[in-house]
Amino acid sequence: MHVEAMYHPVDNFTADYAYDNAYDSTTTLWLQLLKPGTNKLAQVATLQTTRAKRANVGVPEEPSIGKTSGHRMTLDYKAIPQYLSFRSITAYRELSQSQFDNGMAASSMSNTSGNFTNVSFARNSLAGFWQNQISQEIQAFGHTKRLKYQAGFIYFREHASDNAQAFYTNQFTNAAGSAYKLISGPAYDNWALQPIDRASRVTSKSWGVYGNAVYTPPVLHDALHLTAGLRWSHDGKRGTLTTVNNQAPINSAGVSGPIDFDAGWSRVDPLLEISGDLTKRVMLYGKWSTGYKPGGANSRAQDYEAFGPESVSMFEVGSKTEFFDQRVRFNVAGYWGDYKDIQVDFSKPYQIGNQLTTRTTTSTLNAPGRGDLSGVEADLTVSPMRYLTVGLSYAYNYVHIPPTANPYQNSSGIISNILVPIYQNYTPAHSGSFQVDYTRPFHGFTLLAHLDGNIDSGYYASTTDPVYLGVGNAKNVYQPKGASGLIVNGRIAISDVRLGNTGTKATFSLWSRNLFAEQHAYYKTLGVTTGLQSYFNEPRQFGGQVELAF
């Protein structure tokens, strides 16, 4: 639901208020087994190389519930028309999200003996997340004949908390693993009685001031534009890890109790750009800017280890063009830059004092050295005939993060320190899209038809390769890349339909996602015990929608 109202009492003042509320209830995808590992159950399980229609075993599954709501107030005041205006944007949002994930029944149980009597399996992973945030931005802007300018102040505050539970819901009743039962009692009847694996809370605050200006000097027929900008930012985080493995965490000194994190960072980031209008329809530009991501502490780390910020410096050159009476638009840009102090995640077993267990957690650290990235982005929009618009886009991304030593111990207590490759998650090297829109007005309504498609070359779902150490030898297992594939979606609608004399207009639409029922194993993860597992994309879906505008 979205509600918005505008108040415009005088010419130089406007107030705009908006409220939105959303509710989402979905079940998670199944993590399917493509190739078995050392898990004995996985070796005899039915392998499914296409999207499964039926699970090997039945497990309890509940929908994950997400609730979001927010308020936004925008105030615009023209103090001196053209030369000076002020804008205030105030927003408040809330989010609650639950996760009920029991999609790994066949491969989540690490039994290598072959005797499954009374062995529990089907790991149910539950997680809760609660967040609220408030933000305030104040802008001052205006322009003269040769100068456009803007300055502002930004403030952001977020409270967030989360917890996680993981337990088995099924149990085998024979040695062969061919018969099972649901575990009675709190396993799935009353999850509140299950132990809390992890819980934390954190407050983040960020504020900054910025300014930028665009100057057009009186040369080259006003075709040259010079831009300069500067932003000062301060980010602070204060958090507490309250629970690890259903008890108070133990810090690196061996002391039991909540572990606090409190840190802040300040940063100045510049921007410089030069652009030129070769013609009224062709513009070239070059830009340099820097940015950073604040540090923090990973709540999945058993001792709440801190990590620092990472930074990036980027160059970009490109052009924006229009041809044939604005019926063809083509934009292209190339960029390159380097990372510093890249934030990298590593898995390590859970440890209480000197006791090391097989339960793994995740820690984040800053990789030494520099990484580099580069790429090209291009988009083409064509209107070959009246009512019809066709768009194409393509992106190439190259990211290199230097190999980094995993400093943590494996389940045998052996320090790895082996250099492992680091992958950029969820970033395909090649990606592209297309869209076709047909919009034609008729008497009393407008016909809308839309078709779009997206394709990519596949991406990594894990930051690092897992490294498995035996006694006196090491074995690397390299993470696979997800499959590529084209997914096409469509929508047809009739809009601007007047409902009587009320002034209300309606839009009636039918849509389809994954129109051609494609199946692609887009997410893949590999483990010695669990084998090769994957999520498939969503199956074909159809739906309808009615929208009213009052």
C-alpha positions as CSV (number, residue, x, y, z in Angstrom):
1,M,0.0,0.0,0.0
2,H,1.2,3.5,-0.9
3,V,-0.5,6.7,0.0
4,E,0.8,10.2,-0.9
5,A,-0.5,13.7,-0.5
6,M,0.8,17.1,-1.5
7,Y,0.1,20.5,0.0
8,H,0.9,23.6,-2.1
9,P,-0.4,26.7,-0.2
10,V,1.7,29.3,-1.9
11,D,3.8,29.4,-5.1
12,N,7.2,29.1,-3.4
13,F,6.4,26.3,-0.8
14,T,5.3,22.6,-1.2
15,A,4.9,19.9,1.3
16,D,4.7,16.3,0.1
17,Y,4.0,13.4,2.5
18,A,4.0,9.6,1.7
19,Y,3.3,6.5,3.6
20,D,3.9,2.9,2.5
21,N,3.2,-0.5,4.0
22,A,4.1,-3.9,2.6
23,Y,3.7,-7.6,3.7
24,D,5.5,-10.5,2.2
25,S,5.0,-14.2,2.8
26,T,7.2,-16.6,0.8
27,T,8.8,-20.0,1.3
28,T,12.4,-20.5,0.5
29,L,13.8,-22.4,-2.5
30,W,15.1,-25.9,-2.2
31,L,18.9,-26.4,-2.2
32,Q,19.2,-29.3,-4.6
33,L,21.9,-31.9,-4.7
34,L,23.7,-32.0,-8.1
35,K,26.8,-34.2,-7.1
36,P,27.3,-36.1,-3.9
37,G,30.2,-35.6,-1.4
38,T,31.4,-37.9,1.4
39,N,28.0,-37.8,3.1
40,K,26.7,-41.4,2.9
41,L,23.1,-40.3,2.6
42,A,24.0,-37.9,-0.3
43,Q,25.7,-40.8,-2.1
44,V,22.5,-42.8,-2.3
45,A,20.1,-39.8,-2.7
46,T,18.3,-39.2,-6.0
47,L,20.3,-36.5,-7.8
48,Q,18.2,-33.9,-9.5
49,T,19.9,-32.0,-12.3
50,T,16.8,-30.0,-13.1
51,R,14.3,-28.1,-10.9
52,A,12.9,-30.7,-8.4
53,K,9.1,-31.2,-8.4
54,R,9.2,-33.5,-5.4
55,A,11.6,-33.7,-2.5
56,N,13.3,-37.0,-1.5
57,V,12.0,-36.7,2.0
58,G,9.4,-34.5,3.6
59,V,10.3,-31.8,6.1
60,P,8.4,-29.1,7.9
61,E,8.5,-25.8,6.0
62,E,7.0,-22.5,7.1
63,P,6.7,-19.2,5.2
64,S,9.1,-16.4,5.9
65,I,7.3,-13.2,6.8
66,G,8.5,-9.7,6.0
67,K,6.8,-6.5,7.1
68,T,8.0,-3.0,6.1
69,S,6.5,0.4,6.6
70,G,7.7,4.0,6.3
71,H,6.9,7.7,6.3
72,R,8.5,10.4,4.2
73,M,8.1,14.1,4.3
74,T,9.6,16.4,1.7
75,L,9.5,20.2,2.1
76,D,10.5,22.5,-0.8
77,Y,11.0,26.3,-0.3
78,K,12.1,28.7,-3.0
79,A,13.7,31.5,-1.0
80,I,15.0,33.4,-4.1
81,P,13.5,31.8,-7.2
82,Q,16.3,30.3,-9.4
83,Y,19.1,31.5,-7.2
84,L,18.4,29.8,-3.9
85,S,16.0,27.0,-2.9
86,F,15.9,24.7,0.2
87,R,14.7,21.2,0.5
88,S,14.2,19.0,3.6
89,I,13.7,15.2,3.3
90,T,12.7,13.4,6.5
91,A,12.1,9.7,6.6
92,Y,11.4,6.9,9.1
93,R,11.2,3.2,8.2
94,E,10.7,-0.1,10.1
95,L,11.4,-3.6,9.0
96,S,10.8,-7.1,10.5
97,Q,11.9,-10.2,8.7
98,S,11.7,-13.9,9.6
99,Q,13.5,-16.7,7.9
100,F,12.3,-20.3,8.0
101,D,14.6,-22.4,5.9
102,N,14.5,-26.2,5.9
103,G,15.5,-26.7,2.3
104,M,18.6,-29.0,2.7
105,A,17.1,-32.3,3.9
106,A,19.3,-34.6,1.9
107,S,22.7,-33.0,2.2
108,S,22.8,-31.1,5.5
109,M,23.6,-34.2,7.7
110,S,27.3,-35.1,7.7
111,N,27.2,-38.8,8.3
112,T,30.1,-40.7,6.8
113,S,29.6,-44.1,8.6
114,G,26.6,-45.4,6.6
115,N,24.6,-46.3,9.7
116,F,21.6,-43.9,10.0
117,T,19.7,-45.4,12.9
118,N,18.5,-42.5,15.2
119,V,20.6,-40.0,13.2
120,S,18.9,-36.6,13.0
121,F,18.8,-34.7,9.7
122,A,17.0,-31.8,7.9
123,R,18.6,-28.8,9.5
124,N,16.0,-26.1,10.0
125,S,17.6,-22.6,9.9
126,L,15.5,-19.9,11.6
127,A,16.5,-16.3,11.8
128,G,14.9,-13.1,12.8
129,F,15.8,-9.5,11.9
130,W,14.3,-6.3,13.3
131,Q,15.3,-2.8,12.1
132,N,14.2,0.8,12.3
133,Q,15.9,3.9,10.8
134,I,15.5,7.6,10.6
135,S,17.2,9.9,8.1
136,Q,17.3,13.6,7.5
137,E,18.7,15.5,4.6
138,I,18.7,19.3,4.1
139,Q,19.7,20.7,0.7
140,A,20.4,24.2,-0.6
141,F,20.7,24.7,-4.3
142,G,20.4,27.1,-7.1
143,H,22.0,28.4,-10.3
144,T,23.1,31.4,-12.2
145,K,23.8,31.7,-15.9
146,R,27.2,29.9,-15.6
147,L,27.1,28.2,-12.2
148,K,24.9,25.5,-10.7
149,Y,25.5,24.8,-7.0
150,Q,24.3,22.5,-4.3
151,A,25.2,21.9,-0.6
152,G,23.7,19.7,2.0
153,F,23.7,17.9,5.3
154,I,22.8,14.2,5.8
155,Y,22.1,12.3,9.0
156,F,21.2,8.6,9.3
157,R,20.5,6.5,12.4
158,E,19.7,2.8,12.4
159,H,18.8,0.3,15.2
160,A,19.1,-3.4,14.2
161,S,18.9,-6.7,16.1
162,D,19.0,-10.3,14.9
163,N,19.1,-13.9,16.2
164,A,19.4,-17.3,14.7
165,Q,18.4,-20.9,15.5
166,A,19.4,-24.1,13.8
167,F,18.2,-27.6,14.7
168,Y,17.2,-30.8,13.1
169,T,13.5,-31.7,12.5
170,N,13.8,-35.3,11.1
171,Q,15.3,-38.6,12.4
172,F,16.0,-41.9,10.6
173,T,14.5,-45.0,12.1
174,N,16.6,-47.6,10.3
175,A,20.3,-48.2,9.4
176,A,19.8,-47.8,5.7
177,G,18.3,-44.4,5.9
178,S,15.1,-45.4,4.0
179,A,12.7,-44.6,6.8
180,Y,12.4,-41.6,9.0
181,K,10.1,-39.7,11.4
182,L,9.5,-36.1,12.4
183,I,11.1,-35.3,15.8
184,S,8.4,-34.6,18.2
185,G,8.3,-31.8,20.8
186,P,10.0,-28.5,20.4
187,A,11.9,-29.4,17.2
188,Y,9.2,-27.8,15.1
189,D,6.1,-27.6,17.4
190,N,7.6,-24.8,19.6
191,W,10.7,-23.1,18.1
192,A,10.8,-20.7,21.1
193,L,12.1,-23.6,23.1
194,Q,15.1,-24.2,20.8
195,P,18.5,-22.8,21.7
196,I,19.6,-19.5,20.3
197,D,22.7,-20.0,18.2
198,R,23.5,-16.3,17.8
199,A,22.0,-12.9,18.8
200,S,23.3,-9.4,18.5
201,R,22.2,-5.8,18.3
202,V,23.8,-2.7,16.8
203,T,23.2,1.0,16.4
204,S,24.7,2.8,13.4
205,K,24.9,6.6,13.0
206,S,26.2,8.5,10.0
207,W,26.3,12.1,9.2
208,G,28.0,14.3,6.6
209,V,28.2,17.5,4.7
210,Y,28.7,17.9,1.0
211,G,28.9,20.5,-1.7
212,N,29.3,20.5,-5.5
213,A,29.2,23.0,-8.2
214,V,29.1,22.9,-12.0
215,Y,30.8,25.9,-13.8
216,T,30.4,26.7,-17.5
217,P,33.2,29.1,-18.6
218,P,32.5,31.6,-21.4
219,V,34.6,29.7,-23.9
220,L,33.9,27.2,-26.8
221,H,30.3,28.6,-27.1
222,D,29.5,27.4,-23.5
223,A,30.2,23.8,-24.5
224,L,32.6,23.1,-21.6
225,H,31.4,22.2,-18.1
226,L,33.7,21.7,-15.0
227,T,32.4,20.0,-11.9
228,A,33.9,19.8,-8.4
229,G,32.5,18.2,-5.3
230,L,33.6,17.3,-1.8
231,R,31.9,15.3,1.0
232,W,32.9,14.8,4.6
233,S,31.4,11.8,6.3
234,H,31.5,10.3,9.8
235,D,30.2,6.8,10.5
236,G,29.9,5.3,14.0
237,K,28.8,1.9,15.1
238,R,28.1,0.5,18.6
239,G,27.0,-3.1,18.9
240,T,26.8,-6.0,21.3
241,L,27.1,-9.7,20.7
242,T,24.9,-11.2,23.4
243,T,24.6,-14.9,22.5
244,V,26.8,-17.5,20.9
245,N,25.7,-21.2,20.9
246,N,23.0,-20.5,23.5
247,Q,25.3,-18.9,26.0
248,A,27.3,-15.8,26.6
249,P,30.1,-15.4,24.2
250,I,33.8,-15.7,25.2
251,N,36.2,-13.1,24.1
252,S,39.8,-13.6,23.0
253,A,41.0,-13.2,26.6
254,G,38.8,-16.1,27.7
255,V,36.3,-14.0,29.6
256,S,32.6,-14.9,29.3
257,G,30.0,-12.2,28.8
258,P,28.5,-9.9,26.2
259,I,31.1,-8.5,23.8
260,D,30.8,-4.8,22.8
261,F,32.0,-3.1,19.7
262,D,32.3,0.7,19.5
263,A,34.2,2.4,16.6
264,G,33.9,5.4,14.3
265,W,35.6,6.6,11.1
266,S,35.8,9.9,9.3
267,R,36.5,10.4,5.7
268,V,36.8,13.1,3.0
269,D,35.9,12.1,-0.6
270,P,36.4,14.4,-3.6
271,L,34.8,14.4,-7.1
272,L,36.2,16.0,-10.2
273,E,34.5,15.9,-13.7
274,I,35.0,17.6,-17.0
275,S,32.4,17.3,-19.8
276,G,32.0,18.8,-23.2
277,D,29.1,19.2,-25.6
278,L,30.4,18.3,-29.1
279,T,27.0,19.1,-30.5
280,K,23.5,19.6,-29.0
281,R,23.1,15.8,-29.1
282,V,26.6,14.5,-28.2
283,M,28.3,14.9,-24.8
284,L,31.6,13.5,-23.6
285,Y,32.8,13.4,-20.0
286,G,35.5,12.2,-17.7
287,K,35.2,11.8,-14.0
288,W,37.3,10.8,-10.9
289,S,35.9,10.1,-7.4
290,T,36.6,8.2,-4.3
291,G,34.4,6.4,-1.8
292,Y,34.4,4.0,1.1
293,K,32.5,1.4,3.0
294,P,32.6,1.7,6.8
295,G,34.0,-1.1,9.0
296,G,32.2,-2.9,11.8
297,A,32.0,-6.3,13.5
298,N,30.5,-9.5,12.1
299,S,27.8,-10.9,14.3
300,R,28.5,-14.3,12.9
301,A,32.0,-14.2,14.5
302,Q,32.1,-15.9,17.9
303,D,34.2,-13.1,19.4
304,Y,32.8,-10.2,17.5
305,E,36.1,-9.4,15.8
306,A,36.3,-5.9,14.4
307,F,37.3,-5.0,10.8
308,G,38.1,-1.7,9.2
309,P,36.7,0.2,6.3
310,E,37.5,-0.4,2.7
311,S,38.0,2.3,0.1
312,V,37.9,2.7,-3.7
313,S,39.2,5.2,-6.2
314,M,37.5,5.3,-9.6
315,F,38.0,6.9,-13.0
316,E,35.2,6.9,-15.6
317,V,34.9,8.2,-19.2
318,G,31.9,8.1,-21.4
319,S,29.5,9.7,-23.8
320,K,25.8,10.4,-24.0
321,T,24.3,10.8,-27.4
322,E,21.0,11.2,-29.3
323,F,20.4,10.8,-33.1
324,F,17.7,10.9,-35.7
325,D,15.4,13.4,-34.1
326,Q,15.9,11.9,-30.7
327,R,14.6,8.5,-31.9
328,V,17.9,6.8,-31.1
329,R,19.8,7.2,-27.8
330,F,23.1,5.6,-27.1
331,N,25.2,5.9,-23.9
332,V,28.5,4.2,-23.2
333,A,30.9,4.4,-20.3
334,G,34.2,2.8,-19.2
335,Y,35.6,2.7,-15.7
336,W,38.6,1.5,-13.8
337,G,39.9,1.8,-10.3
338,D,41.4,0.1,-7.3
339,Y,40.2,-1.3,-4.0
340,K,42.1,-0.9,-0.7
341,D,41.6,-2.9,2.6
342,I,39.0,-5.1,1.0
343,Q,36.5,-6.7,3.4
344,V,36.7,-10.5,3.1
345,D,34.7,-13.2,4.9
346,F,36.2,-16.4,6.1
347,S,34.6,-19.4,7.8
348,K,36.1,-20.9,11.0
349,P,35.0,-23.5,13.5
350,Y,33.4,-22.3,16.7
351,Q,35.8,-22.3,19.7
352,I,35.2,-21.9,23.4
353,G,38.5,-21.4,25.1
354,N,40.8,-24.1,23.8
355,Q,37.9,-26.4,22.8
356,L,37.4,-26.5,19.1
357,T,34.1,-27.8,17.6
358,T,32.9,-28.5,14.1
359,R,30.3,-25.7,14.1
360,T,31.5,-23.0,11.8
361,T,31.1,-19.2,12.1
362,T,32.0,-16.4,9.8
363,S,34.6,-13.6,10.4
364,T,35.4,-10.6,8.3
365,L,38.8,-9.1,7.9
366,N,40.6,-6.6,5.7
367,A,42.7,-8.3,3.0
368,P,46.2,-6.9,2.5
369,G,47.2,-5.4,-0.8
370,R,45.1,-3.7,-3.4
371,G,42.5,-5.1,-5.8
372,D,41.5,-3.6,-9.1
373,L,38.3,-3.4,-11.0
374,S,37.3,-2.2,-14.5
375,G,34.4,-2.5,-16.8
376,V,32.2,-1.2,-19.6
377,E,28.5,-0.3,-19.6
378,A,26.4,0.6,-22.7
379,D,22.7,1.1,-23.4
380,L,20.8,1.7,-26.6
381,T,17.2,2.9,-26.9
382,V,15.4,3.0,-30.2
383,S,12.0,4.2,-31.2
384,P,11.6,2.7,-34.7
385,M,8.0,3.6,-35.1
386,R,5.2,5.4,-33.3
387,Y,4.2,3.8,-29.9
388,L,7.1,1.4,-29.9
389,T,10.3,1.6,-27.9
390,V,13.1,-1.0,-27.8
391,G,16.0,-0.9,-25.3
392,L,19.2,-2.9,-25.1
393,S,22.0,-2.8,-22.4
394,Y,25.3,-4.6,-21.8
395,A,27.8,-4.6,-18.9
396,Y,31.2,-6.1,-18.5
397,N,32.7,-6.2,-15.0
398,Y,36.2,-7.3,-14.0
399,V,37.1,-7.5,-10.4
400,H,40.4,-8.8,-9.0
401,I,41.0,-9.2,-5.3
402,P,44.4,-10.5,-4.3
403,P,44.6,-14.0,-2.9
404,T,44.5,-13.9,0.9
405,A,45.7,-16.2,3.6
406,N,43.0,-17.8,5.7
407,P,44.2,-17.2,9.3
408,Y,41.7,-19.4,11.0
409,Q,41.9,-23.0,12.2
410,N,40.0,-26.0,10.7
411,S,38.2,-28.6,12.7
412,S,41.5,-30.4,13.4
413,G,43.0,-27.4,15.0
414,I,45.5,-26.8,12.2
415,I,46.3,-23.3,11.1
416,S,45.7,-23.0,7.4
417,N,47.5,-19.7,6.3
418,I,47.2,-21.0,2.7
419,L,46.6,-18.3,0.1
420,V,43.1,-18.8,-1.3
421,P,41.4,-17.1,-4.2
422,I,38.9,-14.4,-3.3
423,Y,35.8,-13.9,-5.5
424,Q,33.5,-11.0,-5.9
425,N,30.1,-12.4,-4.9
426,Y,27.0,-12.1,-7.2
427,T,28.9,-10.1,-9.8
428,P,28.8,-11.7,-13.3
429,A,31.5,-10.8,-15.8
430,H,29.0,-10.3,-18.5
431,S,25.4,-9.2,-18.2
432,G,22.8,-7.8,-20.5
433,S,19.1,-7.0,-20.8
434,F,16.5,-6.0,-23.3
435,Q,13.0,-4.4,-23.1
436,V,10.3,-3.7,-25.6
437,D,7.4,-1.3,-24.8
438,Y,4.3,-0.6,-26.8
439,T,2.1,2.2,-25.6
440,R,-1.0,3.2,-27.6
441,P,-3.8,5.4,-26.5
442,F,-7.3,4.6,-27.6
443,H,-10.7,6.3,-26.8
444,G,-11.3,5.8,-23.1
445,F,-8.2,3.7,-22.3
446,T,-4.5,3.1,-23.1
447,L,-3.0,-0.2,-24.2
448,L,0.4,-1.1,-22.6
449,A,2.5,-4.1,-23.6
450,H,5.9,-4.8,-22.1
451,L,8.5,-7.5,-22.6
452,D,11.9,-7.7,-20.9
453,G,14.7,-10.2,-20.5
454,N,17.9,-10.5,-18.5
455,I,21.0,-12.7,-19.0
456,D,24.3,-13.0,-17.3
457,S,27.4,-15.2,-17.5
458,G,27.0,-16.6,-14.0
459,Y,28.6,-15.6,-10.7
460,Y,30.1,-16.9,-7.5
461,A,28.0,-17.4,-4.4
462,S,30.9,-17.8,-2.0
463,T,33.6,-15.2,-1.3
464,T,36.4,-17.8,-0.8
465,D,37.3,-21.3,-1.7
466,P,37.0,-23.7,1.2
467,V,40.4,-25.2,2.2
468,Y,40.4,-28.6,3.8
469,L,43.5,-29.7,5.6
470,G,44.4,-33.3,6.4
471,V,47.4,-34.4,8.4
472,G,50.5,-33.3,6.5
473,N,48.6,-32.4,3.3
474,A,46.1,-29.9,2.0
475,K,43.3,-30.2,-0.4
476,N,41.7,-27.2,-2.2
477,V,38.1,-27.4,-3.4
478,Y,37.3,-24.6,-5.8
479,Q,34.0,-23.0,-5.8
480,P,31.9,-23.3,-9.0
481,K,30.2,-20.5,-10.8
482,G,26.4,-20.4,-11.3
483,A,24.9,-21.2,-14.7
484,S,24.0,-18.5,-17.2
485,G,20.6,-18.1,-18.8
486,L,18.1,-15.8,-20.3
487,I,14.9,-15.1,-18.3
488,V,12.1,-13.3,-20.1
489,N,9.1,-11.6,-18.4
490,G,6.0,-10.0,-19.9
491,R,3.1,-7.7,-19.0
492,I,0.0,-6.5,-20.8
493,A,-2.3,-3.9,-19.4
494,I,-5.2,-1.6,-20.1
495,S,-4.8,1.7,-18.2
496,D,-6.6,5.1,-17.8
497,V,-10.0,3.4,-17.6
498,R,-12.4,5.9,-16.0
499,L,-14.8,4.4,-13.4
500,G,-18.0,6.3,-13.7
501,N,-18.0,10.0,-12.9
502,T,-15.9,9.7,-9.7
503,G,-12.6,10.8,-11.3
504,T,-11.1,7.4,-10.4
505,K,-9.0,5.7,-13.0
506,A,-8.1,2.0,-13.1
507,T,-5.4,-0.2,-14.6
508,F,-6.0,-3.9,-15.3
509,S,-3.0,-6.0,-16.1
510,L,-1.8,-9.6,-16.6
511,W,1.8,-10.6,-16.2
512,S,4.2,-13.5,-16.4
513,R,7.6,-14.1,-14.9
514,N,10.0,-16.6,-16.6
515,L,7.6,-16.6,-19.5
516,F,9.4,-19.5,-21.3
517,A,9.9,-21.7,-18.1
518,E,13.7,-21.6,-18.2
519,Q,15.7,-23.6,-15.6
520,H,19.1,-22.5,-14.6
521,A,21.2,-23.5,-11.5
522,Y,22.2,-19.9,-10.8
523,Y,23.5,-20.5,-7.3
524,K,26.1,-23.2,-6.7
525,T,28.1,-24.2,-3.6
526,L,30.6,-27.0,-3.1
527,G,31.7,-28.8,0.0
528,V,33.7,-32.0,0.6
529,T,30.9,-33.5,2.8
530,T,27.8,-32.0,1.3
531,G,28.9,-32.2,-2.4
532,L,27.7,-29.8,-5.1
533,Q,24.4,-28.1,-4.3
534,S,22.4,-25.5,-6.1
535,Y,19.3,-23.3,-6.2
536,F,17.4,-23.1,-9.4
537,N,15.6,-19.9,-10.6
538,E,11.9,-19.5,-9.9
539,P,9.5,-21.5,-12.2
540,R,7.1,-19.8,-14.6
541,Q,4.5,-17.6,-12.8
542,F,1.4,-15.9,-13.9
543,G,-0.6,-13.2,-12.2
544,G,-3.0,-10.2,-12.5
545,Q,-3.2,-6.8,-10.9
546,V,-5.8,-4.0,-10.5
547,E,-4.5,-0.5,-9.7
548,L,-6.7,2.4,-8.7
549,A,-5.8,6.1,-8.9
550,F,-8.0,8.5,-7.1
